[in-house]
Amino acid sequence: MNHPHQAAQHYPPGRVASSCMLYGAVSMALALAMHLLGLFKQGDVILKQSLAALTPDFYTVVVSDSLLFLVAALFSFGIAFAVLDSPATWRRVVLGLTAFVVLLAMVPVCALWQIYFSPFFVGVAYFWAWFCTMMYASQHVMPCEYHEGGQGPGYRDQLVAAPEAMESKPEEVEEREVEGKVEREACSDQTQKGEAEDLELPDNHSDSKYKPKE
């Protein structure tokens, strides 16, 4: 359950270059380890059987491991940089889904030319890079969020800065309260003085005007 004071918590500043290299490299290492262990072989067999209905001919070309590695590096480092350099969560989600659709579309497109493209190695590297950078960006204020569109601080900065602006200057709040109190006292003094003057006015002026001559 989210409480109102949680919106004012401090988010540390994030870094784009070092975080992109870190999460891209970790994702590549994970995908490469799974590939070397042979965890994708069963998936390749099932995918080839499914694509046999699309292209009954035998695959004359199979994408090499070195080329898969380059494609995986392009997708993982590319999506990591795109997510870290995008100022809103919905943009990061749209980028992730769009790149994932492009990755999946490469399988049937290559199959039309009897080229088998295995999406598992690239998909694992891509997904982990996207997921890790999404978690990192959600817990940090990225440089693109400081001045979104060049029109001032982003939404998260406003959430953090608004409570701090009220809490960091209690002297100004006290001065305003004192000034307001002084103004109220001055108004009350003027009101009391006006009432007192009304009470001190003589009442016999109107009577003496119409007093008969002796």
C-alpha positions in Angstrom: 0.0 0.0 0.0 1.4 3.4 -1.0 1.3 6.2 1.5 1.4 9.9 0.6 4.8 10.4 2.1 6.3 7.8 -0.1 5.9 10.1 -3.1 8.4 12.5 -1.6 11.2 10.0 -1.1 14.6 10.8 -2.6 15.6 9.1 -5.9 19.3 9.1 -6.5 20.5 10.4 -9.9 21.0 7.7 -12.5 23.8 7.3 -15.1 23.2 6.3 -18.7 26.6 5.2 -20.1 27.8 3.1 -17.2 24.4 1.5 -16.6 23.9 0.7 -20.2 27.3 -1.0 -20.4 26.7 -2.9 -17.2 23.2 -4.3 -17.9 24.0 -5.0 -21.5 27.1 -7.0 -20.6 25.3 -8.9 -17.9 22.4 -9.8 -20.2 24.9 -10.9 -22.9 26.8 -13.1 -20.4 23.6 -14.7 -19.2 22.4 -15.5 -22.7 25.8 -16.8 -23.8 26.0 -19.1 -20.8 22.5 -20.5 -21.5 23.5 -21.0 -25.2 26.7 -22.8 -24.3 24.8 -25.1 -21.9 22.6 -26.1 -24.8 19.3 -24.9 -23.2 18.1 -23.5 -26.5 18.5 -26.7 -28.6 15.1 -28.1 -27.7 13.4 -24.8 -28.6 15.2 -24.7 -31.9 13.9 -28.2 -32.8 10.3 -27.2 -32.0 10.6 -23.9 -33.9 11.9 -25.6 -37.0 9.0 -28.1 -36.9 6.6 -25.2 -36.7 8.2 -23.3 -39.5 8.1 -26.4 -41.8 4.5 -25.6 -42.6 5.5 -22.2 -43.8 8.6 -23.3 -45.8 8.6 -27.1 -46.5 12.1 -26.9 -48.0 15.1 -27.6 -46.0 17.0 -24.7 -44.5 20.0 -24.1 -46.6 21.5 -21.4 -44.3 21.6 -21.3 -40.5 22.6 -18.1 -38.8 26.0 -18.6 -37.2 26.7 -18.2 -33.5 29.0 -15.2 -34.1 26.2 -13.4 -36.1 23.7 -14.2 -33.4 26.1 -12.8 -30.8 26.4 -9.5 -32.8 22.6 -9.3 -33.2 22.1 -10.0 -29.5 24.6 -7.3 -28.6 22.8 -4.8 -30.9 19.5 -5.5 -29.3 20.6 -5.7 -25.7 22.8 -2.6 -25.6 20.4 -0.7 -27.9 17.3 -1.3 -25.7 19.3 -0.5 -22.6 20.4 2.9 -23.9 16.9 3.6 -25.2 15.2 2.8 -21.9 17.7 4.8 -19.8 17.5 7.8 -22.1 13.6 7.9 -22.2 11.9 10.2 -19.7 8.7 8.3 -19.1 7.7 4.8 -18.2 5.1 4.5 -21.0 7.8 5.4 -23.6 10.1 2.6 -22.1 7.3 0.1 -22.4 6.5 1.1 -25.9 10.1 0.8 -26.9 10.4 -2.6 -25.3 7.3 -4.0 -27.0 8.2 -2.6 -30.4 11.7 -4.0 -30.4 10.4 -7.4 -29.2 7.9 -7.5 -32.1 10.7 -6.7 -34.5 12.8 -9.5 -33.1 10.0 -12.0 -33.4 9.2 -10.9 -37.0 12.8 -11.7 -38.0 12.1 -15.4 -37.7 9.4 -15.8 -40.4 11.0 -13.2 -42.6 14.3 -15.1 -42.7 12.4 -18.4 -43.1 11.1 -17.1 -46.5 14.7 -17.3 -47.8 15.3 -20.7 -46.2 17.4 -19.0 -43.5 16.9 -20.2 -39.9 17.2 -17.4 -37.3 17.1 -18.7 -33.8 15.4 -16.0 -31.6 16.2 -17.6 -28.2 19.8 -16.3 -27.7 18.9 -12.8 -28.8 15.5 -12.9 -27.0 17.1 -13.8 -23.6 19.8 -11.1 -23.9 17.2 -8.5 -25.0 14.7 -9.3 -22.3 17.1 -9.2 -19.4 18.6 -5.9 -20.7 15.2 -4.4 -21.0 14.0 -5.7 -17.6 17.1 -4.6 -15.7 17.1 -1.1 -17.1 13.4 -0.7 -16.4 14.0 -1.5 -12.7 17.0 0.8 -12.6 15.2 3.7 -14.2 12.2 3.3 -11.9 14.5 3.8 -8.9 16.6 6.6 -10.2 16.1 10.0 -11.7 17.7 9.8 -15.1 19.3 12.9 -16.8 16.6 13.1 -19.4 14.0 13.5 -16.6 15.6 16.6 -15.1 14.5 18.8 -18.0 11.9 16.9 -20.0 11.5 18.6 -23.3 13.6 21.6 -22.2 10.7 23.0 -20.2 11.8 22.4 -16.6 11.9 19.5 -14.3 10.1 16.3 -15.0 7.1 14.8 -13.2 9.2 12.9 -10.7 11.4 15.9 -9.9 8.2 17.9 -9.1 7.0 15.2 -6.7 10.3 15.2 -4.9 10.9 19.0 -5.0 7.4 20.1 -3.9 7.5 18.7 -0.4 11.2 19.7 0.0 10.3 23.3 -0.9 7.8 23.4 1.9 9.9 21.6 4.5 13.3 23.3 3.7 12.2 26.8 4.5 10.3 26.9 7.8 11.5 30.4 8.5 9.5 31.8 5.5 6.4 30.0 6.7 6.8 31.5 10.2 7.4 35.0 8.8 4.2 34.7 6.8 2.2 33.6 9.8 3.6 36.5 11.9 2.8 39.0 9.1 -0.7 37.7 8.8 -1.2 37.9 12.6 0.1 41.5 12.7 -2.3 42.4 9.9 -5.2 40.9 11.7 -4.4 42.7 14.9 -4.1 46.0 13.0 -7.5 45.5 11.4 -9.0 44.6 14.8 -7.5 47.7 16.4 -8.8 50.0 13.7 -12.3 48.4 14.1 -12.2 48.9 17.8 -11.0 52.5 17.5 -13.8 53.3 15.0 -16.4 51.9 17.4 -15.0 53.9 20.3 -15.2 57.1 18.2 -18.9 56.4 17.4 -19.7 56.0 21.0 -18.0 59.3 22.0 -20.0 61.5 19.6 -22.3 63.8 21.5 -26.0 63.1 21.1 -27.4 66.6 21.9 -26.5 68.1 18.5 -29.6 67.0 16.8 -31.8 68.0 19.9 -30.2 71.5 20.2 -30.9 72.2 16.5 -34.7 72.0 17.0 -34.8 73.4 20.6 -37.3 76.2 20.8 -36.1 79.8 21.5 -36.7 81.2 24.9 
